[in-house]
Amino acid sequence: MNGERLFIGSVLIGALWIASAATPALAGDMHGIVHDAKGVPIAGAIVSVADDRRGVTENVYSDSEGHFRLPTALTGDLSVRVRKFYFDDLRTQVHLTKNASIEEDFAMVRTVSDSDISDNLPAAYHFGQIAFEPGTHFSKDQFQRDCLSCHQLGNAFTRWTKTPAQWETIIQRMHAYLGNFDAKLREHRAALLAKAFDGTPVTVRPVFPFDPLITRAKLIEYRLDKGLVPHDAEAGPKDDLIYTADQEAEFMAVTNLKTGVTNYYPAPHDGMNLGGKFARKGLTPLLNVYRGPHSLAIGPDGRWYTTDTIATQIGVFNSKTRRWEKSYDIPGETLYPHTIRVDSKGIVWFTIIVTDQVGRLDPKTGDVKVIALPNGLSKSISPNDAPYGIDVDPKDGTVWYAKLYADRIGRIDPVTLKVSEWDAPVKGPRRMRFDRDGNLWVTGYSEGQIARITPNADGFSSTVIDMPEYAPGYRPAPYALGVHPKTQEIWVNDAMTDHLYRYIPKQNRWVAYPMPLRGTYTREVTFTREGEVCTSNNPIPIAALEGGVAELICLDPDGAIPRTRRAQTHH
């Protein structure tokens, strides 16, 4: 890694460092201070300790005085890393025994090389170097919607220097997935990318503010060694398990947050052909797999229902038996079921992205209905509208959905199946969630915004909220959001800035949590019973993520959940 240096600091092992009464008792801790070469404290540095054998990494953030404390039950030989934007990474090793306390003095060196600074900036600041053309298919919002929907553009993997011809080969494949075969559009986009990613270091210098709230947090990474595209992760409502549907590896990953152990349960092919329904229709599937489980939601029967994108079926995974059960076919001219939710009556609702529909499954009868949606006239290069996010109003049971490419929001009456649609308040509406008061929160992927939508008899009223800019004109690309069940705060993931965002509505306040790995591309946001915020980290391809291994990320906002004291000494 550019700019990395090895640090061997003084290690003082003595009496257990005294923590506040609110902090759970763990086996030991590492604490100390982070400062620069002149002794000036560094706020917001990520201090990480990792058990590389088990694939568990714990992270905390230094405070305004540079102090940090990382309580842990991890023991043995551990890897330590300290990271902060505009400073060289600092790495060392420690040996931590049970009940030991380690004190570290970390002196970081500021990065001076323009190329090193450029290499370590998130993808958003490289993507922003494209010579966007407002009002066309080459505007920033259109580029963001079309080209960042499945992966990052501008990270260390995708910004390799290429000729226009080399870019055109890649873009031809990407545009084909969107159903666009316009050669002139492809050629022009290739020329813009070749010029933007020519190897020249970027000169933008985003300023990442420090918020004291992040110093209360503890973030744990769980390595998913078998993961290829662990797409959506959801917390079990009655256990300490996280269930993650892997679209390319075609399994359900079940991670025990008490032990850090992940078990994998392959989805059976059940007679499905390679390439699924796409292949049977003579089309090229996005992934050359059999099923492609993508999004998941649990029903009152304890079964997880998955959108099997390539098979165009609804899969069923029993959380009690840990077995896959018989899938449900989605009838008719349908392709690529996407996001899935279950209403209070146990009815399963899901978007169907390629054929512009919403599906309804009644697990008690096995009946599957497909609801055609109005043609919203796509504003993307794709000819379809792309129904994407979906959720159910907790007050009246109406089903709401978003059209990513048409900038539309819709509502379905769950009884009559009548559909109503309106223009969305944001461009590129993507994933959505209701809060307990019946407000619908939706991400605006194209322009780095979220919207609060309040349904009414005539449709809805809305408020649009800009996400933070750390450099003028560079906003995040928010993929999904979740409403914390206890605090009702909005947690927003991001595909381009290596941060996880927290919005506190009562204060109109954003809090940004730097993520430990470069190339972070997170998906769905879910919450454990104890209040942790979890999401999967899986840029496509996974090689684009620093380290090249997919992971589950869980952030405890207050650092009060003693996850690592439970059986963390397994090897």
Secondary structure as GFF3:
##gff-version 3
##sequence-region A 1 571
A	DSSP	beta_strand	5	6	.	.	.	ID=ss1
A	DSSP	beta_strand	12	13	.	.	.	ID=ss2
A	DSSP	beta_strand	28	36	.	.	.	ID=ss3
A	DSSP	beta_strand	46	51	.	.	.	ID=ss4
A	DSSP	beta_strand	56	61	.	.	.	ID=ss5
A	DSSP	beta_strand	67	72	.	.	.	ID=ss6
A	DSSP	beta_strand	76	83	.	.	.	ID=ss7
A	DSSP	beta_strand	90	96	.	.	.	ID=ss8
A	DSSP	beta_strand	101	108	.	.	.	ID=ss9
A	DSSP	alpha_helix	114	120	.	.	.	ID=ss10
A	DSSP	alpha_helix	123	127	.	.	.	ID=ss11
A	DSSP	alpha_helix	140	147	.	.	.	ID=ss12
A	DSSP	alpha_helix	164	177	.	.	.	ID=ss13
A	DSSP	alpha_helix	183	196	.	.	.	ID=ss14
A	DSSP	three_ten_helix	212	216	.	.	.	ID=ss15
A	DSSP	beta_strand	218	223	.	.	.	ID=ss16
A	DSSP	beta_strand	230	235	.	.	.	ID=ss17
A	DSSP	beta_strand	241	246	.	.	.	ID=ss18
A	DSSP	beta_strand	251	256	.	.	.	ID=ss19
A	DSSP	beta_strand	262	266	.	.	.	ID=ss20
A	DSSP	alpha_helix	276	280	.	.	.	ID=ss21
A	DSSP	beta_strand	293	298	.	.	.	ID=ss22
A	DSSP	beta_strand	303	308	.	.	.	ID=ss23
A	DSSP	beta_strand	313	318	.	.	.	ID=ss24
A	DSSP	beta_strand	323	329	.	.	.	ID=ss25
A	DSSP	beta_strand	337	342	.	.	.	ID=ss26
A	DSSP	beta_strand	348	352	.	.	.	ID=ss27
A	DSSP	beta_strand	357	362	.	.	.	ID=ss28
A	DSSP	beta_strand	367	372	.	.	.	ID=ss29
A	DSSP	beta_strand	387	392	.	.	.	ID=ss30
A	DSSP	beta_strand	399	403	.	.	.	ID=ss31
A	DSSP	beta_strand	408	412	.	.	.	ID=ss32
A	DSSP	beta_strand	419	423	.	.	.	ID=ss33
A	DSSP	beta_strand	429	434	.	.	.	ID=ss34
A	DSSP	beta_strand	440	444	.	.	.	ID=ss35
A	DSSP	beta_strand	449	456	.	.	.	ID=ss36
A	DSSP	beta_strand	459	466	.	.	.	ID=ss37
A	DSSP	beta_strand	481	483	.	.	.	ID=ss38
A	DSSP	beta_strand	490	492	.	.	.	ID=ss39
A	DSSP	beta_strand	499	504	.	.	.	ID=ss40
A	DSSP	three_ten_helix	505	507	.	.	.	ID=ss41
A	DSSP	beta_strand	509	514	.	.	.	ID=ss42
A	DSSP	beta_strand	526	527	.	.	.	ID=ss43
A	DSSP	beta_strand	533	537	.	.	.	ID=ss44
A	DSSP	three_ten_helix	542	544	.	.	.	ID=ss45
A	DSSP	beta_strand	551	556	.	.	.	ID=ss46
A	DSSP	three_ten_helix	563	565	.	.	.	ID=ss47
###
